[in-house]
Structure formats: structure tokens, C-alpha cells
Amino acid sequence: MLIKEYRICMPLTTEEYRVGQLYTISKHSHQESEKGEGVEVVKNEPHEDPVHGPGQFTEKRVHLSSKLPSWARAVTPRIFYITEKAWNYYPYTITADGCSLQCSFLPKFSIYIETKYEDNCGDSENIFHSDKILGDHEVSFLDIAFDEIPERYYRSLEDPRFFSSAKTGRGPLREGWRQHTKPIMCSYKLVSVKFEVWGLQTRVEQFVHKVIRDILLIGHRQAFAWVDEWCGMTMEDVRRYEQETQEATNELIGLVAPAISVSEVGQPTATHSAPASAPSTPLSDEAPEFLAPPKTRPRKKSAPETLTLPALRERAGAE
């Protein structure tokens, strides 16, 4: 098992990010959806926990067939989806028994993510107080402005080095912004990846961590770059937007009978925690070195994809 802790700071408060996170997940999921692909929301309803209090339960089906990189499509079924169950008690979240997503065709593979949000610059130590961690684990600060993301997902309008918010006056972000920016908050994410196959364990676990790192960076960059879209929304507003977007997304995906689904466990205990905060960004097309085919000629890089969000308000008004 390979365990890493990621800390991602944002020029927001945790209360602001609560709305921004929901808006970003909904908008991004809709952008990534096509007929038969994307994120289908099965349930989204209030949930009460005896320890953490009131929260929100969501169940999603992440349809992945065409989103997988070419090397993964060669070894997985043609049509399948992942089921994700999440209990959100913000600023504390739980996903499928600690984000343990287990593929039925890869029974020895699982991911565990535990997340907490605080109003600071990422200087809280041992924030998880976890007895599950044996020994030291690597702590990585991810900089939404200056850490690189895969070229195919780069959007100049979403680059925090150039983006300036008209509503909040925040940005662009300069070198060393975490030390002098106010307000500031941090997403603390404890990520465990386990792949119990002898000879491949280390390389697969390292590759999955790289994919997760990219997803976290992209999602947090978008949450800040879209701040003028969600700034001023109440929780009621964002829940209404979430519902409208989910309905439109489910229409795009349509009803597809899956050949393979993901096995999952029941509701997690109070000691497990994790978020469903990262948008479902497609995995990288780059195969890990040990699975990549021989390269006889340079690969062409695909041009950045232009994503648009339908005018849901106009659509609702027309109905």
C-alpha cells in the first residue's frame, strides 16, 4: 500500500469552498458527459449521522468506457461503470467506506481517501489522527497556480496565474501566494492506494497516485477560476443548480445497461472518512512505462478540448 497526504490551498474560505465545490463538481460532470458516458447521479438526498450530524448522501455511477486510456481499454471490459457512494458532512466527507472503490475485474485494487478542510495555509500537522497509518507518509503540497497539469487539460481561462475575479478581486496568483493571501483555506487529503499483485504493485500504485494528483489539481483550479459563476450562491441556490445539472447530465448519458459494475461495501463506520470532492476528470492517455507499447514514432498531442455548459436556466424556462 502506498500512502500520501496531499494539501491543496485555495484563496477562499472553507464556507465559500463548500458552495464552490458543489458547483464545480456539477458543472464539470456535465461537461464530461456524452451519450452513455459521464457521471450519472442515482441518489442525492439529506442524511443524518449520529456522530457527524446532518449531511448529504449521494450515489453516482461513473461511466468510463470511452474515458479510459488506450492501454486500460485493452485489459478491461468494453462497457462498465464505477459506483460511488458518498456521505458529505462538510468539512468532513466519507466516500464508499473511506473511498474504497474496488473493481470487480480487479479485486485486489482499492483506493482510500480521507479529506478534511480547514481555514489555514496547510500547516496543520497530523490532522487525521489516524491509527491506520503505520510510520511516516509523504506529504505533498499541490500548488494550483504553479504545479503543472497534463497539457490536454490546460485552459488559459482556468489558469490561476492569469485569472482575476471580477466579483471578489482575488487573483491572479503570484509566486509565494500561499504565504500572503487572505482568505486562504486548505484541503487535506490522505490517499491510500493498494494493488496486491506481485511484480506490479509498486509501479501501479505510483501511477494511480499520479492520476489522483492531476485530478485534484484540475478540480481545485476550476473551483477558483469559476468563482464568479458561483460567488453569491446560497446552499439552496447551489442545490437547485445541482439538481438541474444532474437532470440534464442524466439525459445526456441515457440508460445504458452495464456489463460490469464495481463491488462496494456498506455504509462506513464513524472512523472512516473521505470526500467525493474531485471532479471525475478522464484519466491520462499516457500509459505507465511498464504497460506502454513500443514507440516507433512520436505521438501527436491532442488539441485542448473546448468545453461548454448548456444554459440550464433558459432550458428550464422553455419547459
C-alpha positions, -999 to 999 in steps of 0.1 A, spaced: 0 0 0 13 35 -9 0 63 13 4 100 5 -11 131 20 -19 160 -4 -25 195 8 -42 219 -17 -46 256 -7 -72 279 -21 -77 317 -19 -112 310 -4 -128 303 30 -140 268 38 -175 282 38 -171 296 3 -155 264 -9 -185 244 3 -206 261 -24 -178 262 -50 -171 225 -46 -207 215 -53 -210 239 -82 -177 227 -97 -185 190 -94 -219 195 -111 -206 217 -139 -175 195 -146 -195 163 -146 -219 178 -171 -191 189 -193 -175 155 -194 -208 137 -202 -218 123 -235 -244 98 -246 -237 67 -225 -207 83 -208 -200 105 -178 -214 108 -143 -250 96 -136 -265 107 -103 -287 79 -89 -294 95 -54 -288 129 -38 -306 132 -5 -302 145 30 -287 121 55 -283 122 93 -253 106 111 -253 101 149 -217 113 151 -213 139 124 -248 153 123 -268 163 92 -252 158 58 -259 147 22 -258 112 7 -251 108 -30 -248 77 -51 -232 81 -86 -224 59 -115 -192 70 -132 -194 56 -168 -159 52 -180 -156 31 -212 -145 57 -236 -127 78 -210 -101 52 -202 -67 55 -217 -60 31 -246 -37 8 -226 -65 3 -200 -92 -3 -226 -72 -32 -238 -75 -51 -205 -109 -40 -192 -145 -48 -204 -159 -27 -232 -188 -13 -210 -187 -8 -173 -192 18 -146 -179 25 -111 -205 31 -83 -195 58 -59 -214 63 -26 -206 94 -5 -217 108 28 -208 145 30 -207 161 64 -187 191 53 -160 200 62 -157 162 67 -166 137 40 -168 100 36 -169 80 3 -177 43 0 -161 31 32 -133 57 30 -133 60 -8 -126 23 -12 -136 17 -48 -130 -19 -58 -133 -30 -94 -149 -64 -98 -124 -73 -125 -95 -61 -103 -105 -75 -69 -70 -67 -54 -72 -30 -62 -86 -3 -39 -83 34 -32 -90 50 2 -92 88 5 -98 108 37 -104 145 35 -107 175 59 -110 212 51 -96 240 74 -91 278 72 -53 278 71 -24 276 47 -18 239 52 2 240 84 -19 216 105 1 186 115 -14 151 120 -48 165 111 -63 130 106 -51 115 139 -53 82 122 -42 49 138 -44 33 104 -12 49 93 19 30 103 51 50 102 57 82 82 39 91 50 48 115 23 32 150 25 29 169 -8 17 205 -12 -1 209 -45 1 245 -59 -30 252 -81 -11 281 -98 24 267 -104 22 229 -105 19 215 -140 -12 196 -152 -14 174 -183 -13 196 -214 -46 183 -228 -65 196 -198 -49 231 -197 -72 260 -203 -58 295 -203 -90 309 -188 -87 285 -159 -50 294 -151 -48 310 -117 -16 328 -128 -37 349 -152 -73 347 -138 -87 377 -119 -121 375 -102 -143 405 -110 -166 398 -81 -140 391 -53 -109 409 -66 -88 378 -60 -61 367 -84 -40 364 -103 -19 343 -80 18 351 -79 48 331 -66 46 326 -29 9 334 -28 1 309 0 22 329 24 5 363 20 -30 356 5 -61 362 26 -85 345 29 -69 311 25 -81 275 32 -66 241 27 -80 207 15 -61 179 34 -64 146 16 -50 113 29 -48 89 -1 -40 52 1 -37 31 -30 -34 -7 -28 -28 -31 -57 -19 -65 -44 -4 -81 -75 32 -93 -71 56 -77 -95 33 -48 -104 23 -34 -70 48 -5 -67 45 7 -103 7 6 -104 3 23 -70 27 51 -81 9 56 -114 -25 58 -97 -12 84 -73 0 105 -103 -35 103 -118 -51 113 -85 -27 143 -82 -37 155 -116 -74 152 -108 -70 171 -76 -51 200 -93 -76 203 -121 -107 203 -99 -93 229 -75 -81 252 -103 -116 251 -118 -133 259 -85 -112 291 -83 -114 300 -120 -153 297 -119 -157 317 -87 -175 345 -104 -201 319 -115 -209 306 -81 -200 335 -58 -231 348 -40 -250 315 -43 -266 302 -12 -267 265 -4 -303 265 -16 -291 281 -49 -263 256 -55 -285 226 -46 -311 238 -71 -283 242 -97 -270 208 -88 -305 193 -94 -309 210 -128 -275 200 -139 -279 164 -127 -311 160 -147 -295 174 -178 -265 152 -174 -286 120 -168 -305 129 -201 -272 131 -219 -259 98 -205 -292 79 -212 -300 44 -199 -271 21 -205 -271 -15 -192 -236 -21 -177 -218 -53 -184 -196 -48 -153 -201 -27 -121 -179 -21 -91 -183 -41 -60 -188 -20 -29 -192 -22 8 -219 -9 31 -221 24 49 -188 33 65 -182 34 102 -176 67 120 -138 63 120 -136 63 82 -137 95 62 -132 108 27 -145 131 1 -161 129 -33 -147 163 -39 -125 158 -70 -144 161 -103 -144 130 -124 -117 141 -148 -108 115 -175 -77 95 -168 -45 103 -187 -39 87 -220 -3 82 -211 3 45 -200 27 37 -172 61 29 -186 57 -8 -178 24 -11 -198 32 13 -227 35 -2 -262 68 2 -281 70 37 -296 81 36 -332 73 73 -339 64 104 -318 28 106 -306 8 136 -316 -7 156 -288 -44 162 -290 -55 198 -291 -72 211 -259 -109 203 -258 -133 232 -256 -160 225 -230 -193 243 -228 -222 242 -203 -258 244 -217 -279 273 -205 -298 253 -180 -319 283 -168 -331 290 -203 -338 253 -209 -359 252 -177 -377 284 -186 -386 269 -221 -402 239 -204 
